């Protein structure tokens, strides 16, 4: 059981009821940012690596990578607004640029002054928006874009496309069946992946159904996102691109000068969970090139 009363940061106070929460653990930390209590975990020591999960996920989506890095790095992984234990934004602003601004403020509040930011899917989109808008503010030393989104030709998964339907979206705000979560997870992994087991489905279903998360996801999917893909070639931060061979809408290696790309032959969308060893090793090698 974790007992929390209130958080005070930058003049903001977030009140928290004393509750027993199965998803809050002894290593859970909270910080007040933009009227939310951002839930995050931090472990290890050394250079800082920030791991950002994708949409419909949580900090558990990058946990296996974190476990392989925290012997040599200070690894930070937050639950992004609208997901996990952090929950919905009070302003319902789910633009990627708003996510990037919140992540920048989050890193300032917890005292990070230099880091590599690695993001999967939505997390990757947030990472490269950080490079465009907040590079100096967060001391951004490098980017790792893992099946990142942001190009207009990126296909939307069927489940997400369905949630944009007004009727389906209203239903999703009220109910998310476990079988739908299982089906969605299986559709996002590669054909040779066996990571989707009962424990993974149970945890994802539970987090989906935390108060406000279903509505936040519909709000996120129905938010008009600014197409900033024409700005991607202006990114000058050292960049590692990790992608699965089957992923579409992946032009970062083409557009970011000097970037390095590694291609996973049979991974799906959830590379940090499908092959965390491959992802972690690539991040370590990338850091070594930065320090060299």
C-alpha positions in Angstrom: 0.0 0.0 0.0 1.3 3.4 -0.9 0.1 6.5 1.0 0.3 9.9 -0.6 -1.1 13.2 0.6 -0.1 16.0 -1.7 2.7 17.2 -4.1 4.0 20.7 -4.3 6.0 21.9 -7.3 6.3 25.3 -9.0 3.4 26.6 -6.9 1.2 23.8 -7.9 -0.5 21.4 -5.5 -1.9 18.1 -6.5 -4.0 16.4 -3.8 -3.9 12.7 -3.6 -6.2 10.5 -1.6 -4.7 7.8 0.7 -5.5 4.7 -1.3 -4.2 1.2 -1.9 -3.2 1.0 -5.5 -2.1 -2.2 -7.2 -0.2 -0.2 -9.8 1.7 2.0 -7.3 4.8 0.3 -6.0 7.7 1.1 -3.6 9.8 2.4 -6.5 6.9 4.6 -7.8 7.6 8.4 -7.7 5.2 11.3 -8.3 5.8 14.9 -9.3 3.3 17.7 -9.9 3.5 19.1 -13.5 0.8 21.0 -15.4 -1.8 20.1 -12.8 -1.1 16.4 -12.9 0.7 14.0 -10.7 3.1 12.4 -13.1 3.9 8.9 -12.1 7.4 7.7 -13.0 10.2 5.3 -12.0 13.9 6.0 -11.8 16.7 3.6 -11.3 20.4 3.2 -11.8 23.2 5.7 -12.0 25.3 7.3 -14.7 24.3 9.2 -17.8 20.5 9.9 -18.0 18.3 8.0 -20.5 14.6 8.9 -20.6 12.4 6.2 -22.0 9.0 7.3 -23.4 6.3 4.6 -24.1 3.8 4.6 -26.9 0.1 5.3 -27.0 -2.2 2.9 -25.2 0.8 1.8 -23.1 2.5 2.7 -19.9 6.0 2.8 -18.4 5.8 -1.0 -18.3 6.1 -0.9 -22.1 9.8 0.1 -21.7 10.5 -1.7 -18.4 12.5 -4.6 -20.0 14.8 -2.1 -21.7 15.2 -0.1 -18.5 16.2 -3.3 -16.6 19.0 -3.8 -19.1 20.2 -0.2 -18.9 20.1 0.7 -15.3 23.3 -1.0 -14.5 25.1 1.7 -16.4 22.6 4.6 -16.8 20.2 6.7 -14.7 17.0 5.5 -16.4 13.8 7.5 -16.1 10.5 6.3 -17.4 7.2 8.2 -16.9 3.6 7.3 -17.5 2.7 9.9 -20.1 -0.4 12.0 -19.6 -3.6 10.0 -20.4 -1.9 6.7 -19.7 -0.9 4.4 -16.8 -1.1 5.8 -13.3 -0.6 9.4 -14.4 -4.1 9.5 -15.9 -5.9 12.2 -17.9 -4.9 15.8 -18.5 -7.1 18.3 -16.8 -7.0 20.5 -19.9 -7.6 17.6 -22.3 -4.8 18.9 -24.5 -3.4 15.8 -26.2 -1.5 17.5 -29.0 2.0 16.1 -29.4 3.5 19.6 -28.9 1.7 19.8 -25.5 3.1 16.4 -24.6 6.6 17.6 -25.5 6.2 20.8 -23.4 5.0 18.7 -20.4 7.9 16.3 -20.7 10.3 19.2 -20.8 8.7 20.7 -17.6 8.8 17.2 -16.0 12.5 16.9 -16.7 13.2 20.4 -15.3 11.2 19.7 -12.1 13.1 16.5 -11.3 16.4 18.1 -12.0 17.6 16.5 -15.3 20.0 18.8 -17.2 21.3 16.5 -19.8 19.9 13.3 -21.3 19.2 11.0 -24.2 15.5 10.6 -24.9 14.4 7.3 -26.4 10.7 7.0 -27.4 8.6 4.2 -28.9 5.8 5.2 -31.3 4.1 8.2 -29.7 7.0 8.5 -27.4 9.3 8.8 -30.4 7.0 11.5 -31.8 7.3 13.4 -28.5 11.1 12.9 -28.5 11.6 14.6 -31.9 9.2 17.4 -31.0 11.4 17.9 -27.9 14.4 18.3 -30.3 12.5 20.9 -32.3 11.1 22.9 -29.4 13.0 22.2 -26.2 16.5 20.9 -27.1 18.5 23.4 -24.9 15.8 23.5 -22.2 16.2 19.7 -21.5 19.9 19.4 -22.4 19.0 16.9 -25.1 22.2 15.0 -26.0 20.6 12.5 -28.3 17.4 11.0 -29.7 16.5 7.3 -30.1 13.4 7.0 -32.3 11.8 3.5 -32.0 9.1 3.0 -34.7 8.3 6.6 -34.1 5.2 8.3 -35.5 4.9 11.7 -37.0 4.8 11.3 -40.8 1.3 11.7 -42.4 1.6 8.5 -44.4 1.9 6.4 -41.2 -1.0 4.0 -41.2 -3.3 4.0 -38.1 -3.9 0.7 -36.5 -7.4 -0.7 -37.0 -8.4 -0.3 -33.3 -7.4 3.3 -33.2 -9.2 4.1 -36.5 -12.3 2.5 -35.0 -12.1 4.6 -31.9 -12.2 7.7 -34.0 -15.8 6.8 -35.0 -18.1 8.9 -32.9 -20.3 5.9 -31.8 -17.4 3.6 -31.1 -15.6 6.4 -29.3 -18.5 6.9 -27.0 -18.7 3.2 -26.2 -14.9 3.2 -25.6 -15.3 6.0 -23.0 -17.5 3.7 -21.0 -16.1 0.2 -21.5 -13.0 -1.6 -22.8 -13.4 -5.4 -22.9 -10.4 -7.5 -22.0 -10.7 -9.5 -25.3 -10.4 -6.2 -27.3 -7.2 -5.3 -25.4 -5.8 -8.8 -26.1 -6.6 -8.5 -29.8 -5.0 -5.1 -30.0 -1.8 -6.2 -28.4 -1.5 -9.2 -30.7 -2.1 -7.0 -33.7 0.8 -4.7 -32.8 3.6 -7.3 -32.3 5.6 -9.1 -35.0 4.6 -12.5 -36.4 7.3 -14.3 -34.4 6.5 -12.6 -31.1 5.1 -14.5 -28.1 5.2 -11.8 -25.5 1.4 -11.3 -25.3 0.5 -13.6 -22.4 -2.3 -13.5 -19.8 -0.2 -11.3 -17.4 0.5 -8.7 -20.1 -3.2 -8.6 -21.2 -4.4 -8.4 -17.6 -2.1 -5.5 -16.7 -2.9 -3.6 -19.9 -6.6 -4.1 -19.4 -6.4 -2.9 -15.8 -4.5 0.3 -16.8 -6.9 1.0 -19.7 -9.7 1.0 -17.1 -8.2 3.3 -14.6 -10.4 6.3 -14.0 -10.2 8.7 -16.9 -7.8 6.7 -19.1 -10.4 5.4 -21.6 -11.8 8.9 -22.1 -8.2 10.3 -22.4 -7.4 7.8 -25.1 -10.5 8.8 -27.2 -9.6 12.5 -26.6 -6.0 11.8 -27.8 -7.2 10.0 -31.0 -9.7 12.7 -31.9 -7.2 15.5 -31.3 -6.1 17.2 -34.5 -2.3 16.9 -34.7 -0.1 19.4 -36.5 1.9 17.9 -39.3 5.4 19.0 -38.5 7.1 16.4 -40.8 8.5 19.2 -43.0 10.5 20.4 -40.0 12.2 17.0 -39.3 15.2 17.8 -41.6 16.0 20.7 -39.3 16.8 18.4 -36.4 20.5 18.6 -35.6 20.5 16.4 -32.4 22.5 13.1 -32.8 19.8 10.6 -33.7 19.5 6.8 -33.7 16.6 5.3 -35.6 15.4 1.9 -34.6 12.6 0.4 -36.7 11.0 -2.8 -37.6 11.4 -3.8 -41.3 7.6 -3.9 -41.7 6.9 -0.5 -40.3 5.6 2.2 -42.7 5.9 6.0 -42.4 9.5 5.8 -41.3 11.6 8.4 -43.1 13.7 9.7 -40.1 17.0 8.2 -41.4 16.4 9.9 -44.7 15.5 13.3 -43.3 17.7 13.7 -40.2 21.2 14.4 -41.4 23.9 12.2 -39.8 21.4 9.9 -38.2 22.1 6.2 -37.9 19.4 3.5 -38.6 19.2 0.0 -37.4 16.5 -2.3 -38.8 14.9 -5.2 -36.9 14.1 -8.0 -39.4 10.9 -9.4 -37.8 9.8 -7.1 -35.0 6.4 -5.5 -34.7 5.4 -2.1 -33.3 6.4 -2.9 -29.7 10.1 -3.4 -30.2 11.0 -2.4 -26.6 8.9 -5.4 -25.4 9.5 -7.8 -28.2 13.3 -7.5 -28.3 14.5 -5.4 -25.3 18.0 -6.8 -25.6 18.4 -5.6 -29.2 17.0 -2.1 -28.2 19.2 -1.8 -25.1 22.3 -2.8 -26.9 21.6 -0.3 -29.7 21.2 2.5 -27.1 24.4 1.6 -25.3 26.3 1.6 -28.6 24.7 4.9 -29.5 25.8 6.5 -26.2 29.3 5.2 -26.8 29.4 7.0 -30.1 28.2 10.2 -28.4 30.9 10.1 -25.7 33.6 9.2 -28.3 
